[in-house]
Amino acid sequence: MKYVLWYQASPDVATKAPPHVAAHAARWAQYASAGTLLMIGPFANPSEGAMGIFTTREAAESFAAGDPFVHNGVVERWHVSEWLEALVP
């Protein structure tokens, strides 16, 4: 099982995000290095939000709780969903 962190972007994500991108990237790099973050990124239309795939719920929740995007209003809301991933043969 994996855990998907869903971010809903603020309506003004394009202006709010740039000052916090470096700190946000540094945070996800830590989780990726630890092996708890598998993928992360915005949707093609950034106003639709973003998602990340984590190995544990605790890692996903911890990431969001300390993410500069969350603390600075780039993200309006977030939640974590359990994901029963499957590979197509």
C-alpha angles and dihedrals in degrees: 000000000000131000124232118209109206120201124196108205123224115250090251096048092134092063099033099048106059098071090052103041096098094051091044091051092048089053095051091045089060092053092045091051090051089053095240097106115063103172137357138173150118125275116257088264102050091203086069090064134235143267140211131198116221134183094228137028089231092058092048093049093044091050093052094043091059101031115125088217089062095042094049100046098254086121117047098189139358139187139175125234128191110240124201096204121201134185119226111229 
